């Protein structure tokens, strides 16, 4: 079987869509992100998207059924917790401070939650015997680019739309979690 770069790229785009959505949301809600913070989002999202297929590749079929059944639940729970926290913070009345807080903990949790499905892709890559390093680099780079672009698009749209996005952001994260949980 030969390596198909187009298929790998399309898989990378599909995997990056949750990271893109969450990044766009962060652009809406965190107006004062510095360029280095935006870079952290891209590196964390891209890094976890690249790491998870490698982990899946080496874990193989032994734990595939366990991970495949738990991954949507874990992703949902992480996004639910972050979304509920955003809703709680939006209702606390400290809109300016809350929306612009940057947290490595939150970035890490969001990166994990949006990249769990890449673990299963790693298992698939092992089964079809594609080269894992090339695939993971493509997946990671695409997620990085989509994440950074998502933040800039979110900031731009947020400037036009304005308003309070923290509450909406929490709801959107929960909806993304439900999408992951239900598998579409």
Secondary structure, DSSP 8 states (H G I E B T S, - for coil): ----HHHHHHHHHHHHHHHHHHHHHHHHH-TT--HHHHHHHHHHHHHHHHHHHHHHHHHGGGTHHHHHHHHHHHHHHHHHHHHHHHHHHHHTT-HHHHHT---HHHHHHHHHHHHHHHHHHHHHHHHHT--HHHHHHHHHHHHHHHHHHHHHHHHHHHHHH-S--HHHHHHHHHHHHHHHHHT-
